[in-house]
């Protein structure tokens, strides 16, 4: 079975590529990887995590100091 240019088994799970010689002339990433939208980049997520960590540390500091 072949779906979206990816080989799958009878249950629809993707199979690992084993024909590396076919891609020696064009080793570029797949078009799906290039066109994939970046709707939530890590740079936005890390700032949310830092702000939450600072707030939790401030609460812990205020509770144990005062």
Backbone bond lengths (Angstrom), bond angles and torsions (degrees), N, CA, C in turn:
res aa  C-N    CA-C-N  psi(-1)  N-CA   C-N-CA  omega(-1)  CA-C   N-CA-C  phi
1 X - - - 1.450 - - 1.525 108.67 -
2 X 1.324 116.49 138.81 1.464 121.63 -177.83 1.523 108.57 -129.35
3 X 1.341 116.85 117.21 1.451 121.82 -177.78 1.518 109.19 -127.81
4 X 1.333 117.65 124.35 1.468 122.44 179.47 1.525 111.54 53.90
5 X 1.327 116.38 40.80 1.464 122.68 179.69 1.522 112.61 63.43
6 X 1.328 118.28 18.17 1.450 122.42 176.89 1.522 108.15 -116.97
7 X 1.317 116.59 132.75 1.455 119.55 177.68 1.517 109.18 -76.26
8 X 1.324 116.10 134.92 1.456 120.85 178.76 1.524 109.25 -128.41
9 X 1.318 115.53 159.22 1.457 119.25 175.85 1.522 109.53 -85.01
10 X 1.327 117.13 -172.93 1.463 120.27 -175.22 1.534 112.46 -66.27
11 X 1.343 118.37 -21.98 1.464 121.52 178.49 1.520 112.70 -89.67
12 X 1.332 118.05 -4.21 1.450 121.86 178.96 1.512 114.77 93.28
13 X 1.330 117.69 5.91 1.465 120.56 178.40 1.522 109.47 -80.93
14 X 1.336 118.38 136.70 1.464 119.64 -179.62 1.527 111.40 -66.21
15 X 1.322 115.33 143.56 1.453 121.27 177.92 1.523 109.74 -102.25
16 X 1.303 115.85 152.79 1.456 120.76 178.40 1.525 109.87 -68.86
17 X 1.320 115.72 146.14 1.464 120.42 179.01 1.521 109.35 -74.54
18 X 1.324 115.92 136.50 1.451 119.57 178.37 1.531 112.93 -127.55
19 X 1.331 117.54 0.79 1.464 121.17 179.53 1.530 108.94 -106.71
20 X 1.332 115.83 74.85 1.461 120.07 -176.72 1.528 113.07 -73.08
21 X 1.313 116.89 -24.71 1.459 120.50 -179.16 1.524 111.21 -65.66
22 X 1.313 118.27 -27.27 1.459 121.43 -179.75 1.525 112.15 -68.84
23 X 1.327 117.69 -20.10 1.465 120.92 -176.92 1.524 113.58 -110.41
24 X 1.309 117.88 12.47 1.459 119.30 -179.05 1.521 112.39 -69.04
25 X 1.324 118.24 -31.58 1.461 120.25 -179.97 1.530 111.69 -79.28
26 X 1.316 118.29 -27.74 1.467 122.27 -179.21 1.533 108.63 -134.50
27 X 1.342 117.62 80.27 1.467 120.17 -175.99 1.529 113.88 -84.36
28 X 1.313 118.32 18.63 1.463 121.45 -177.74 1.531 110.87 -68.09
29 X 1.335 116.44 159.04 1.465 119.18 175.87 1.524 110.84 -64.15
30 X 1.298 115.51 162.59 1.462 119.80 -179.11 1.527 110.22 -67.44
31 X 1.326 115.48 158.76 1.468 119.24 -179.84 1.514 111.47 -66.22
32 X 1.340 118.74 -28.66 1.457 120.90 176.75 1.524 111.42 -64.45
33 X 1.336 116.77 -37.40 1.461 120.33 -179.92 1.524 111.18 -69.90
34 X 1.316 117.23 -34.03 1.465 120.61 -179.19 1.518 111.24 -75.08
35 X 1.328 117.14 -38.89 1.465 121.44 -175.84 1.527 113.38 -89.35
36 X 1.327 118.27 2.13 1.455 121.10 -177.10 1.527 110.33 -65.96
37 X 1.336 118.41 129.20 1.463 119.93 -178.69 1.525 111.39 -70.90
38 X 1.302 115.86 145.04 1.458 122.71 178.00 1.523 107.22 -104.97
39 X 1.332 116.57 75.72 1.455 120.48 -172.83 1.525 113.46 -82.16
40 X 1.300 119.66 -17.83 1.461 121.75 178.68 1.527 108.41 -145.04
41 X 1.318 117.63 80.37 1.464 119.68 -177.89 1.527 112.24 -67.87
42 X 1.303 115.74 158.43 1.466 121.31 -177.39 1.517 111.81 -64.38
43 X 1.323 118.38 -27.95 1.467 119.68 -178.31 1.522 111.70 -64.50
44 X 1.331 117.98 -32.77 1.464 119.69 175.88 1.524 110.98 -74.98
45 X 1.295 117.08 -39.10 1.460 121.55 -176.72 1.527 111.14 -68.46
46 X 1.310 118.25 -38.61 1.466 120.58 -177.21 1.522 110.90 -66.39
47 X 1.323 117.70 -34.95 1.462 119.33 178.00 1.524 111.83 -67.67
48 X 1.306 117.11 -35.98 1.466 120.28 175.74 1.526 109.58 -63.33
49 X 1.320 117.79 -43.27 1.463 121.93 179.83 1.529 110.95 -65.06
50 X 1.321 117.90 -39.38 1.469 121.24 179.27 1.521 110.53 -66.45
51 X 1.315 117.73 -43.28 1.471 120.86 179.88 1.522 110.75 -63.37
52 X 1.324 117.16 -43.00 1.467 120.51 178.50 1.523 110.42 -63.89
53 X 1.328 117.84 -41.35 1.462 121.11 179.19 1.520 111.49 -64.45
54 X 1.329 118.10 -39.99 1.471 121.19 178.90 1.525 110.38 -66.08
55 X 1.311 117.44 -40.48 1.468 120.52 178.99 1.527 110.65 -64.68
56 X 1.329 117.26 -43.63 1.470 120.56 179.01 1.522 110.69 -64.58
57 X 1.325 117.85 -42.55 1.464 120.70 177.93 1.522 111.82 -64.20
58 X 1.328 117.31 -38.07 1.460 120.15 177.90 1.522 110.82 -65.09
59 X 1.325 117.23 -41.14 1.471 120.20 178.15 1.527 110.86 -64.50
60 X 1.320 117.20 -44.83 1.459 120.89 178.18 1.520 110.70 -61.99
61 X 1.312 117.99 -42.56 1.468 122.27 178.76 1.530 111.11 -61.89
62 X 1.323 116.90 -46.79 1.465 120.01 -178.99 1.526 112.18 -67.36
63 X 1.312 118.91 -34.03 1.451 121.87 -179.67 1.529 110.56 -70.19
64 X 1.320 118.42 -43.35 1.467 120.74 -175.41 1.520 113.89 -86.71
65 X 1.314 119.55 -20.64 1.459 121.08 179.55 1.527 110.66 -85.77
66 X 1.313 116.36 -40.38 1.476 119.05 -176.68 1.464 111.60 -99.50
